[in-house]
């Protein structure tokens, strides 16, 4: 997998399996968020809503872990092999954002 410069933004070509897996996770998360909105609209009990929020957060974290693993295995490894050490700083900055 390689990424390309397009204007000022990098892009990444993903395999069909990677793409389908990420989109499947995002569709499920989107459904969870709609469900939470529906619970609020129906005046559901606070702890019930919070339980669903926790589930949505866990799903987002799982998505992030999958995407990060793919990024390290493909983009980061290739950039390091190509001598682009600045990618390590980019990865560290990304990890800092994820761990807030």
JOPE-V411390 format. One record per residue. RES is the residue in three letters. PHI is phi as a letter, one per 40 degrees, with the letter a starting at -180 (none if undefined). Layout:
BEGIN
res=RES phi=PHI
res=RES phi=PHI
END
This chain:
BEGIN
res=UNK phi=none
res=UNK phi=b
res=UNK phi=b
res=UNK phi=b
res=UNK phi=c
res=UNK phi=b
res=UNK phi=f
res=UNK phi=b
res=UNK phi=b
res=UNK phi=c
res=UNK phi=b
res=UNK phi=b
res=UNK phi=c
res=UNK phi=b
res=UNK phi=c
res=UNK phi=d
res=UNK phi=c
res=UNK phi=d
res=UNK phi=d
res=UNK phi=c
res=UNK phi=c
res=UNK phi=c
res=UNK phi=c
res=UNK phi=d
res=UNK phi=c
res=UNK phi=c
res=UNK phi=c
res=UNK phi=c
res=UNK phi=c
res=UNK phi=d
res=UNK phi=c
res=UNK phi=c
res=UNK phi=c
res=UNK phi=c
res=UNK phi=c
res=UNK phi=c
res=UNK phi=d
res=UNK phi=c
res=UNK phi=c
res=UNK phi=c
res=UNK phi=c
res=UNK phi=c
res=UNK phi=f
res=UNK phi=c
res=UNK phi=c
res=UNK phi=d
res=UNK phi=c
res=UNK phi=c
res=UNK phi=c
res=UNK phi=c
res=UNK phi=c
res=UNK phi=c
res=UNK phi=c
res=UNK phi=c
res=UNK phi=c
res=UNK phi=c
res=UNK phi=c
res=UNK phi=c
res=UNK phi=c
res=UNK phi=c
res=UNK phi=c
res=UNK phi=c
res=UNK phi=c
res=UNK phi=c
res=UNK phi=c
res=UNK phi=c
res=UNK phi=c
res=UNK phi=c
res=UNK phi=c
res=UNK phi=c
res=UNK phi=c
res=UNK phi=c
res=UNK phi=c
res=UNK phi=b
res=UNK phi=c
res=UNK phi=c
res=UNK phi=d
res=UNK phi=c
res=UNK phi=c
res=UNK phi=c
res=UNK phi=c
res=UNK phi=c
res=UNK phi=g
res=UNK phi=c
res=UNK phi=c
res=UNK phi=c
res=UNK phi=c
res=UNK phi=c
res=UNK phi=c
res=UNK phi=c
res=UNK phi=c
res=UNK phi=c
res=UNK phi=c
res=UNK phi=c
res=UNK phi=c
res=UNK phi=d
res=UNK phi=c
res=UNK phi=c
res=UNK phi=c
res=UNK phi=c
END
